[in-house]
Amino acid sequence: MDAHNNPPRKGKFARFAELGPGWISAITGLLAVLFGAGFFIGHTTGSPKPQATVRATVTVTAPPSSAGSASAAATASPAATGQPSATSPAQTGASSDGRLLGSYTVTLPRNGSAPLGPKAPTQAQVLAGANYDVIWASDLGGSPLGAGTGDQILGLPNGSTPTYQACKTDTLATSSESNNPGTAFCIIETAGRMAGVVVKSVDISVNPINIVLGVTVWNNAP
């Protein structure tokens, strides 16, 4: 075969040029439209990144029912409502038994008597000579110590220190006690108190004669 029977192949650009100016303009315009419409965006820029999903959570709190409000009010603490507790110690006398009310010494003159309360008796009370909780009958033989009308004396071992527990469990009932130093005893008062008494000193050789008592008083519901 010679060169005239097999003409050389034309390149792609030469064949594209033979289409003529009209076809070239048409193809160029079509490509411009396709690029403008984003036809090739997936091939030129890659796949778009997925967008993050934002979720919002809304919490709705229902108002308490009337039954719930009533229950909360019923179970509210006394401190929160300003109302006293039904079982507070102030309202139950038994729960305050043994509570210390006072502790002091008292000096009795001849045939003197004194009330045994939260505070030491006054001068006027001691000198009145009335039938108070403790009485020193110095005119009687042995100068015994007695209790006022309605009160009860309970004996304790000499030299002991009276406690509420010892007095509460004491059953050694007596009508009087010695005035010797170290003598210890309890007095159950009609006023709802318990008194523990110890003879500190006594002096009958001087004038006026006197006796000194150590006194402790507790609450004691009758």
Beta strands, then each sheet from edge to edge (+ up, - down):
strand 1: 100-109
strand 2: 113-114
strand 3: 134-136
strand 4: 145-147
strand 5: 152-155
strand 6: 173-174
strand 7: 184-188
strand 8: 193-203
strand 9: 210-219
sheet 1: 1+ 9- 8+ 7- 5+ 6-
sheet 2: 2+ 3- 4+
end
